[in-house]
Amino acid sequence: MPRSKRRSFTPAFKARVALAALRNDKTTAQLASEHKLHANQITQWKKQALASLPDVFGTRAVEDAKAHEELVARLYQRIGEQQMELDWLKKKSCLDG
């Protein structure tokens, strides 16, 4: 007897189902039958969503933004240095030629 292929779900689908479970409009059993999932899977996605919610509003987002700003500043500084080198090389090649 061949084994059935394991299904994989997109993060958007998981989020949609987890949000529906968090709303409590329907029971987990109703959601499971509606989406053709096992109730334990919905419960697991719901727990994962609740566990990751503090990170959405937490300091990680602020730290990521600061790191991004620092990276952009370093890159702009490097661009400026390279532009100065290029201008110097252009000037130097005109004087030598």
N, C-alpha and C positions, 0 to 999 in steps of 0.2 A: 504494500500500500504506500503510494508516494506521499511524502509530507507536503502539507500546504505551505505556500510561500508566506513568510512573515511580513505582516503589513508594517509600513512606516508612515508616520503622520508628520505633517509640516508643523513648524512652531506656531504658525497662525491658527491652524486647526486646534492644536492643543490649548492655546490661549482662549480661543472662542469657547471651547467646551469647559475649561476651568472657570471662566467668567460666568458661564451659565450655571455652573455648580455653586459658585459663590453667591449668586443672586438668590438662590433658594426658591425660585419660581416653581421648579419641578424637583421631584425627588431624584436621587442618584439612579435609581432603577429606571425611571422614566427617561432620563438622559441617556442611559446606557442602551436602552432599546431603540431610542430615536437615532443615535449615532452608531449603532451596531458595535458597541464596545462593552467590555466587562466593567462592572461597577467599581471593582478595585482599581482599574486603570484611571477612571475619572477621579476617584479619591486621591490617588497618587499625584495626578496632575494638579489637583486643587491644593494639596499640601506643598508642592513645589512652588506654585504661584504665591501662596501665602508666605513661604520662606524667603522668596526673592523680592517681595514688595518693599521691604525696608531699604534694600540696596538702590531701588529706583529713586528714592527721595533722600538717600543718605549722603555721606561724605564722599563716596566713591565717584559720584558724578562731578562733584566740585574738584576732587583731585585730578580726575581725567581732564577737566577743562583747564586747570592750571598747567598740567603737563603739556597739553596741546598748545597753549599760549607760549610756553617756554620754547617748545620746538619751533614754532613759527618765528619767534624772535631770533633764535639761533640761525634759522635758515635765511631770514632776511639779512642778518649780519653777514653771513657767508656770501650771499649774492652781492652785497655792497662791496665786500673785499674783492671778489672776482671782477666786478665792474671796474674798480680802481686799477687792478692789475691789467685788465684789457685796455683801458685808456692809456696807461703808462706804456704798454707794448706798442700801441698804435702811434703814440707820440715818438717813441724811440725809433720805430721803423721809418717814420717820415724823416727824422733827422739824419739817420744813417744813409738813406737812399738818395 
